[in-house]
Amino acid sequence: MIRQILAALDVYGEIVQGKTVQPRGTMTHNDMSGRIVIVTGGAGAVGSTVSRRWLEAGASVLVVDHRQSTIDAWRDGIAEESWLARASTLATDVATEAGAVHMVTQAAAAFGRQPDTLIHLVGGFAAAAVEDDSAPGTWDRMMSINLTSAFQCYRAMLPALRANGGGWIVGLSSKAANNPGPRISAYAASKAALGALTTSLSAEVRSAGIHVNLIVASTIDTEANRQAMGADRARDWVTPDDIADATMYLCSTRARSVHGATLETFANI
């Protein structure tokens, strides 16, 4: 159903209201002026594109990452200097309560009012068979990065969204959560639990006008995935711009009736 909705809103290359939109393009017509957006993992492989796209659309964006060096590299890559006036950055560990609360406080301080949108892209991958010696550590790490970070960030964001009278939260999960193969039990379990968190939290806060939704992606075209799986396969993968398009739909008034939803972004695999 979400794919049909998005198609009607010209995300996937349809003819809408007499206007032809090319397939696999981007939602460049969005005007997000005045929006205050936090992007966690916002300087990473996917997040850097999402942060750029929201700045391009006119939003003020707090880019959050756990390494200052990653943030510095992202800032150095911004070609449009005018965007930097609407960009702030923070290096912190959002898997902790203190780091997540600091994130929201920093956004309000940087832009003069409370944030209205959280795009949570923090995530990681590690593999281990359940019987491996490394399995307990892998389990703890995947739960912290993929699940606890979301819990802490979502929880820290809610007072601001309630004060605003509503807002948007979007997370990013993986197709592997629904049909995991061997050696990825920790990763898949953490992403499946993120889906449960999304559904339950949405039921708790939708009456306050807060939208909590989840993007579920197949393999994303990043440099790390190209090195691991081969660049020749990348044309069949989801692009970071596809993820950005999905966030811009789910975090817009066009998705006013969408709560607790899973938006599948699977490209050609």
Residue pairs with C-beta under 8 A, 6 or more apart in sequence:
2 258
2 261
2 262
2 263
2 264
3 12
3 264
5 249
5 258
6 12
6 245
6 246
6 249
6 263
7 14
8 14
8 16
9 16
9 249
9 254
10 16
10 19
10 21
10 27
11 27
11 245
11 246
11 249
12 23
13 21
13 22
13 23
13 24
13 25
14 21
15 21
24 239
24 242
26 53
26 241
26 244
26 245
27 244
27 245
27 248
27 249
28 56
30 57
30 248
30 252
31 57
31 58
32 54
32 57
32 58
32 59
32 248
32 252
33 57
33 58
33 59
34 58
34 59
35 54
35 58
35 59
35 60
35 116
35 117
36 59
36 60
36 62
36 107
36 111
36 113
36 114
36 115
36 116
36 117
37 54
37 59
37 60
37 61
37 62
37 115
37 116
37 117
37 118
37 119
37 251
38 61
38 62
38 64
38 103
38 104
38 107
38 115
38 117
38 118
38 119
38 157
39 47
39 50
39 51
39 54
39 61
39 62
39 63
39 64
39 119
39 121
40 47
40 64
40 65
40 94
40 103
40 118
40 119
40 120
40 121
40 122
40 149
40 153
41 47
41 64
41 65
41 120
41 121
41 122
41 123
42 48
42 50
42 51
42 61
42 62
42 63
42 64
42 65
42 74
42 119
42 121
43 51
43 63
43 65
43 70
43 71
43 73
43 74
43 89
44 65
44 70
44 121
45 220
45 222
45 223
45 224
45 240
46 121
46 172
46 220
46 222
46 240
46 243
47 63
47 65
47 121
48 74
48 77
48 240
49 240
49 241
49 243
49 244
50 119
50 121
50 240
50 243
50 244
50 247
51 61
51 63
51 74
51 87
52 78
52 83
53 241
53 244
53 248
54 61
54 119
54 244
54 247
54 248
55 61
55 78
55 80
55 83
55 86
55 87
56 80
56 83
57 248
58 86
59 86
59 117
60 86
60 87
60 88
60 110
60 111
61 86
61 87
61 88
62 87
62 88
62 89
62 90
62 103
62 106
62 107
62 110
62 111
62 115
63 71
63 74
63 87
63 88
63 89
63 90
64 89
64 90
64 91
64 92
64 94
64 103
65 71
65 74
65 89
65 90
65 91
66 91
66 92
66 93
66 94
66 122
67 91
68 91
71 89
71 90
71 91
74 89
75 84
75 87
75 89
78 84
78 87
88 106
88 107
88 110
88 111
90 102
90 103
90 106
92 99
92 102
92 103
93 99
94 100
94 103
94 122
94 149
94 152
94 153
95 122
95 144
95 145
95 148
95 149
95 152
96 152
97 152
97 155
97 156
99 152
100 149
100 152
100 153
100 155
100 156
100 157
101 156
103 153
103 156
104 114
104 115
104 156
104 157
104 159
104 160
107 114
107 115
108 114
108 115
108 160
114 160
114 161
114 163
114 164
115 157
115 160
115 167
116 160
116 161
116 164
116 166
116 167
116 168
117 167
117 168
117 169
117 170
117 251
118 153
118 154
118 157
118 167
118 168
118 169
118 170
119 170
119 247
119 251
120 149
120 150
120 153
120 154
120 169
120 170
120 171
120 172
121 172
121 243
122 145
122 146
122 149
122 150
122 153
123 145
123 146
123 172
124 141
124 142
124 145
124 146
125 142
125 184
125 187
126 138
126 141
126 142
126 186
126 187
127 138
127 183
127 184
127 187
128 134
128 135
128 138
128 139
128 183
128 186
129 135
129 182
129 183
130 185
132 138
135 186
138 186
139 185
139 186
139 189
141 186
142 186
142 187
142 189
142 190
143 186
143 189
143 190
143 193
145 190
146 187
146 190
146 191
146 194
147 190
147 193
147 194
147 197
150 171
150 194
150 197
151 197
154 169
154 197
154 201
154 212
157 167
157 169
158 205
158 210
160 167
161 167
161 169
161 205
161 208
161 210
162 205
162 208
162 210
165 208
165 209
166 208
166 209
166 210
166 211
167 209
167 210
167 211
168 210
168 211
168 213
168 250
168 251
169 201
169 210
169 211
169 212
169 213
170 212
170 213
170 214
170 215
170 246
170 247
170 250
170 251
171 194
171 197
171 198
171 213
171 214
171 215
172 214
172 215
172 217
172 243
173 191
173 192
173 194
173 195
173 214
173 215
173 216
173 217
173 262
174 187
174 188
174 191
174 216
174 217
174 218
175 216
175 217
175 218
175 264
175 266
176 184
176 187
176 188
176 191
177 188
177 191
177 192
177 194
177 195
177 216
178 192
178 216
180 187
180 188
194 214
195 214
195 216
195 262
198 212
198 213
198 214
198 260
198 262
199 260
201 212
202 211
202 212
202 213
202 259
202 260
203 260
205 212
206 212
206 259
206 260
211 250
211 251
211 255
211 256
211 258
211 259
212 259
212 260
213 250
213 255
213 258
213 259
213 260
213 261
213 262
213 263
214 261
214 262
214 263
215 243
215 246
215 247
215 250
215 262
215 263
215 265
216 262
216 263
216 264
216 265
217 238
217 242
217 243
217 265
217 266
218 237
218 238
218 265
218 266
218 267
218 269
219 225
219 229
219 233
219 237
219 238
219 267
219 269
220 237
220 238
220 239
220 240
220 243
221 234
221 237
221 238
221 239
221 240
222 240
225 234
225 237
226 234
235 268
236 267
236 268
236 269
237 267
237 268
237 269
238 265
238 266
238 267
239 267
242 265
242 267
243 265
246 263
246 265
249 255
249 263
250 258
250 261
250 263
